[in-house]
Structure formats: C-alpha cells, structure tokens
C-alpha cells in the first residue's frame, strides 16, 4: 500500500478530530485502542491494592501505563513493519503502510521514553532500577514471534512487570505475594493473548509468524482453561500470601466465572469474536480489583 493510499484512509474514532499531522503518531501509539493500556495497568493496580499503595502511586502507575504502552507499540511497529505489511489487520499501520517515515517514528519513541523516565523518577529509589530493567523485555518481545511458538510468554513477562515494580514501590523490596502475582499475571496474559492471536492465524501462517494460537490450533480451548485456571488460583494465592483471609476464594468467583465464560464461548475461527473476548479482559481486571479491595474488609 502506498503512503498516499494509507493517508486517504479515514482515521479511526476520535483521532479523526486531531490535527492531520498528529494522526499517524496517535495511531502508532494506539491511543484509540485503550484495551492495551488497561492490560498493562491491571497488574500494577492489583499489586498496589495488595501492598497498600497510596493514591499518588495509583496515579503514577496510570500515567506510566499510558506512556509505556505507547512506547511498546512504537517499538513493536518499528521492528515488525515488514511483517505487519503482510497481515491484513496490521497492513494499514503507519509504518507498515509507509504513511510515517522510520526516522519520525524513532524520534517519537525518544519522546515517549523520556516521558516514561520522567514518571519512573517519581517512584521511590528502590523502584527505579527495577523499572529500567523491564526495557529489554519490551524490546525483545517483537522478535520472539520469529523464533518461538510462544511469544505470548515474553509478552506476559513484560506486561506484568508492573506487579513487581508496584510492590517494591510500596514495600521497598520484592516479597512472595508480588512474585506469585507476577506468575499469575503471565498465565492470564497467555490466555487473553492466545485468543487475540487467533484473529491472525491464517495471515500469520502465510507470513511465517509464530504464535501460541498456531501452535495449539484446535487444542486451544483446554489450554485456555488451564492458563486462566492457573491465573485465578495465583491471584488467590497472592492475596493469601499478602495476609488476606480465605474469603478471597469466594470474592474471586465472579472473576473465575468470567474467564470460564471466555473459554467456553470464544469462537476461535471468528476474528471479530476473538477480539471481543480479548477486550472483555478489561472487565476481568475490574473483577479481580474488586475482589482484592473487598478482601481488605471481610478478612
């Protein structure tokens, strides 16, 4: 697709009301698709709820999720611009279509990373080094689909890092609840991103892109049950390790029912349904947050 053709396409959602020069950057950062922000933010906020974080930390991690999710999208699109051009869903992205030059995307990335650093420096000293340590994971993730059937594992390692960082920002050191929460978050990511990857499995096969969706194929559903089951069990174990009572098991039942519904109802050969179930994980995040919040009052 030529740059002219790409520019002729209408900008999605509210982006169409932004100045013309800004639209490619906003699309590159996926600001019109906030689901990714929530999926990055939930492990941070869950950890803050368990560790006893203050409102200022909730705000900082919210800002950090917005900025670093945008930076991650830019890194992903820079590395994957040739692969994206071969997949129908991603072919119109600004770099894949030629709408935006690589040099401008790199400059935009520097701005985002500077903003991320500004947020990171507001955290306690113990959290700054741990936050910086996540950058290699962010950079490596786009490469994983070329060498492993399980790039979703590396996405989980990166997207759930905030569970560790948030805990250290409150408690000053890593402790067992944070480590359990991190592992549970990785299992959750394996579930929702395997569903997401089923959207592109035909194009991915033609382009030689690897994913858990292609690896599992028609055996995906029982694996989803396993991923989500480990995740919910891990969230309960993290809360218990943080000192909450056994009531957390009942409080997490709505969240467990939600992912059970996803697993049973998802139509893996319908891309639009896979996208809908993937997006539903924002609601799952609210259910886990509600369980962790109520656990502070019911023992």
N, C-alpha and C positions, 0 to 999 in steps of 0.2 A: 504494500500500500504506500502510495506517495505521501509526502508531507502535506501537499495541497489537499488530497482526499481526506487525510486524517483531520486537518483543521476544519474541513467542511462539516464534519460530524457534530451534531448538537452536543453541548456539554451536559452531563447528567445532573439532575437535581438542582440544588441551589447554586451550583457552580456556574450555571449559565448567566447568573446575575453578576458575577465577578467581572472585573476588567479583563479584556481579551488576553492581555499579556500574562495575567496570573493564572489563567485556567489550566494550561499544561502542568504547571507546578502543583496546583491543588489536586489535579488528577493523579500526578505522580506520587503525591503523598497520601492518596486515598482518603482525603478528609471527608469526602462524600459517602464513605463506607465505614461508619464508626464501629462496626462489629469487632474489627481487629483491635481497636483501642480498648474495648471492654475486655476482650480475651487476654490482653496483656495486663490490664489493670486488676482484674479479679484476684489473681494470686497475691498481689501486693496488699490489697484491701483485706483479704481473708487473713493474711499474716498479721496485719495491724490489729484486726479485731481480736485475734487470739493473744497477741502480745501486749495489748493495751495501749495502742498508739493514740496520740492526740490529734485534734482536728487539723493542725498545721501539717502534720505528716500525711494525712489523707489528701490534703490539697496538693502538697508537693508531688506525691506519687501520681495523682491525677494529671498534673501538668507534665510530669516525666513520661507517662504513658502516651500522651498525645504526641509529644516531640519524638520520642524514640521509636514509636510505631511508624511515624512518618519517615524517619531516617532508615529504619529497616526496610521499608517499601522501596525507597530510593536505591539502597544497596542491592536489593533483590533485582530490581529492574535494570540496573546497570550491568550486573553480571549475566542476567537472563535475557537480555534484549534480543538476541538471535533466536533463542528457544521460544520466547514469547511470540515472536512473529509467526511461528509455525502452529500455534494453538489458537483456535477461533476466538475463545473467550478473552485472550490477552493480546491479540494482534493489534488492537487499536490503542494500546497503552502508548503514552507519548514517546518513549524511546524506541519501542518496537516498531512503531509506525513511521518514525522519522520526524514527528512533529516537533520534538525537542532535541537539540544537539547534546552530545555527551558532555561537552565542556560545561554547558549550563547546568546539567544535572549534577555534575561534580561540585560546582560552586554552591548549588542549593544544598547539597549534602553537607558541605562545610558549615553553612549557616545553621542547619539543624543540629549538627554535632556540637557546635558552640553553644546553642541554646540548651542542649542536653547537659553539657558540662556545667552551665550556669545553675541548672536545677540540682545536679549532683552535689555541687559545692555547698548547697544549703543543708545537706544532711550532716549528721554527726561524723566526726573524723573516722570512726570505725567503718562507716558505710561507704566512704569514698573509694577506697581501693577495691572493695568488693564490687561496687557498681562498675568501675572501669574494667574489671575482669570479665564482664559479660560481652564486651565488644568483639572478641574473637569468635564467640559463638554466633553473634549476629552476622558477622562477615562470612563465616564458614557455611552457614545453613544453605544459601542458594547453590553451593557447589555439590551438596550431598545428593541431590536428585540425579547427578551424573554418575555417582559411584556406588550408591547403595539403594536397596529397595525400601529402606526405612528412613527417608529424610524427615519424616514426622517425629522421630525420636529427637533429632537435633533441633527441630522447631520447639519441641517440648522443653529441652534443656535451656533454650534461650528465652522462651515466652514465660517461663515460670521462675526465672532467676529472681524476680521481684519478691517472691516469697522469702528467699534468704535475705535479700537486701533490706526488706522492711523489718524483719525480725531483728537484725543486727542494729538497725537504726533506733529501735526501741530499747533493746536489752543490752546492746554493746558487744554481744558475742553470739555465735551460732549455737543453737541448742536443739535437742531432739525434736521438739514439735515442728520447728522450721524445716528440718531435713525430711520428716515424714510428709509434711505439706508439699514440699517440693516434688517428692516422688509421686504423690497422688496427683499433683497438677500435670506431671508428664504423662501419666496414664490417661487423664482427661483429654489432654491435647492429642494423644494418639487416637482417641475416639472421634473427636469432632473433626480433626484434620483428615482422617481416613475418609469420613463421609464427604468432606469438601473435595478431596482428590478424585472421588468417583465422578465428579462433573466432567473431568477432562480425560478420562482414561482412554478413550478412542484416539484423541489427538496426541496424548502422551505416548501411546504405543507407536504411532507413526513417527513421532519426533525422537523416540528413544529416551524419553524421560521416565525415570523410575519413581515409584510411589508404593505406599502400603496398599492402596486401592488396587493397583495392578498385581501386586504380589499375592494378595489374599483372594481377589476375584470373587467368585460366588461363595466362598467360605467366609466372607467378611462379617456376616451378621453375628455368628457366635463369638468371633474375635471382638466385635464391638461390645458385646455383653461382658466379656472378660475385662476389656480396658475400662469400661465405665464402672464395673463392679469393683475393681481394684481402686479406682479413684474415690468412690463413695466410702469404701472401707478405710482408705487412707485419710480422708477428711475426718472421719470419726476418730481414728487413732490419733491424729494430730491434736484434736480437741481434748481427748482424754489425757494425752501427754502434757497438754498445757494446763491441766488441773480441773477441767470441767467434769461433771458427773455423767453417769450413764444415760441421763435424759437426752444426751446428744444423739443417741441412736434413733429415738423417736422423732426428734427435731429434723433429722436428715431424711426422713421418709419421703417428704414431698420431692426433694431433690432426686432421690433414688427412683421414684415413680416417673419423674421427668425423663431421665436418661433411659429408663426401661421403655417408655413410650417411643423415644427416638429410635432405639434399637429395633423395636417391633414394627414401627410404622414406616421407616425410611424406605423409599423406593429407589434402590441403588442404580437403576438404569434410567431414571428421570432426573436430569441435571437440575431442573428447577426445584424438585423436591429435596434433593441433596442440599442445595443452597438454603432452602427454608429450614431444614433440620439443623444445619450448621449455625444459622443465625439464632436458632432457638436456644443456643448455649448461653446467650446473654441472660435469658430468663433463668437458666440453671444457676448462673452465678449469683443472681439475686436470692435464690432459694438457699444456697449454701451460706451466703452472708447473713440471711435472716436466722438460720439455724445457729450460727456462731454468736450472733447478737443475743438471741433468746437464751442461749446456754449460760450466759453470764447471770441470768436472773432466776433460772429454775434449778440450778445446781449441777 
